[in-house]
Amino acid sequence: MTPRGRTNQLLYHAQLLLDTAWADDEHTDARRMAHEEGALATLELALNAALRELTEHAQLSHHDWRELLADQGPALAGVVQLRELARREDSWLARLLARLESLHDIEGASRRRTGGSSMIASVSGMALSEELDACIAAFKTQLDELRETSEEW
């Protein structure tokens, strides 16, 4: 599989996890939480795969988003663009990175529903699954733009 193919596959898998319907029973919250956190973990893999794809010409030894998107990360065009995007609090990437940090935290990223509410709100005011859906859509758009600018002529 090509690096581009792997990135696409992981984005597709994350979307599948979010689109899965589940029965309304005593395990509904647990299933939803598992799917949301599974999709988020898959998005982390997709982000690393995208960074590998965008930097394959640089032959880097590591492709972890924490290293590449850090201030002292490499000065490669696509990485610099993503690093700047990550600094904008209202960007899809900043929201995704915040969710990834919470995924690795002891509390996790997904929350149980409280009371009779049919949705759980995240920091952005939308349900985690909706927030991740929006991140996937923006991720794909951004990735298309980065791929276009990184192609050799």
SVG drawing of the C-alpha trace seen along z (x, -y; Angstrom):
<svg xmlns="http://www.w3.org/2000/svg" viewBox="-35 -31 51 34">
<polyline fill="none" stroke="black" stroke-width="0.4" points="0.0,0.0 1.2,-3.5 1.5,-6.2 -1.3,-8.0 -3.5,-4.9 -2.8,-4.2 -3.9,-7.8 -7.1,-7.5 -7.8,-4.1 -7.5,-5.4 -9.7,-8.4 -12.3,-6.0 -12.1,-3.7 -12.5,-6.6 -15.6,-7.7 -17.0,-4.1 -16.6,-4.0 -18.6,-7.3 -21.3,-6.2 -22.0,-2.9 -25.5,-2.7 -26.1,-0.9 -29.1,0.5 -30.8,-1.7 -30.3,0.4 -28.4,0.3 -25.0,0.4 -25.8,-2.4 -23.6,-5.0 -20.7,-2.5 -21.0,-1.7 -21.1,-5.3 -18.1,-6.1 -16.1,-3.2 -16.9,-4.2 -16.0,-7.9 -12.7,-7.0 -12.0,-4.4 -12.6,-6.9 -10.4,-9.4 -7.5,-6.9 -7.9,-6.1 -7.7,-9.8 -4.4,-10.0 -3.1,-7.2 -4.4,-9.0 -2.6,-12.2 0.7,-10.3 0.1,-8.6 -0.6,-12.0 2.6,-13.4 4.6,-10.4 3.0,-10.9 3.8,-14.6 7.3,-14.2 8.4,-11.0 10.8,-12.9 12.6,-14.2 13.3,-10.7 12.6,-11.5 13.2,-8.8 10.0,-9.7 6.5,-10.8 4.7,-11.4 2.5,-14.4 3.8,-15.6 7.3,-15.8 6.5,-17.2 4.0,-19.8 6.1,-21.0 7.7,-24.5 11.1,-22.9 9.8,-20.5 11.2,-20.4 10.7,-23.3 9.0,-21.4 6.3,-23.3 3.4,-21.0 4.4,-20.5 4.8,-24.3 1.3,-24.8 -0.1,-22.3 1.8,-23.6 0.4,-27.1 -3.1,-25.6 -2.7,-23.8 -1.9,-27.2 -5.2,-28.6 -7.6,-27.8 -10.7,-27.7 -9.1,-25.3 -10.1,-21.7 -6.5,-20.7 -6.4,-22.5 -9.7,-20.9 -8.4,-17.5 -5.2,-17.8 -7.0,-18.9 -9.2,-15.8 -6.2,-13.6 -4.6,-15.0 -7.8,-14.2 -7.9,-10.7 -4.5,-10.0 -5.6,-11.5 -7.0,-9.4 -10.5,-10.7 -10.6,-9.9 -12.2,-12.0 -15.8,-10.6 -18.3,-11.2 -21.4,-9.5 -24.7,-11.3 -26.1,-13.1 -29.8,-13.3 -32.3,-13.1 -30.0,-14.8 -29.7,-13.0 -26.3,-14.5 -23.1,-15.1 -21.5,-18.5 -17.8,-18.9 -15.8,-22.1 -16.9,-23.3 -20.6,-22.9 -21.2,-20.0 -21.3,-16.2 -17.8,-14.6 -19.0,-12.5 -20.2,-15.6 -17.0,-17.4 -15.0,-14.4 -17.1,-14.3 -16.3,-18.0 -12.6,-17.3 -12.6,-14.4 -14.2,-16.6 -11.8,-19.5 -8.8,-17.0 -9.7,-15.6 -10.0,-19.1 -6.7,-20.2 -5.0,-17.0 -6.1,-17.5 -4.6,-21.0 -1.4,-19.8 -1.1,-16.9 -1.6,-19.3 1.1,-21.6 3.6,-18.8 3.4,-17.1 6.5,-17.5 6.1,-19.0"/>
</svg>
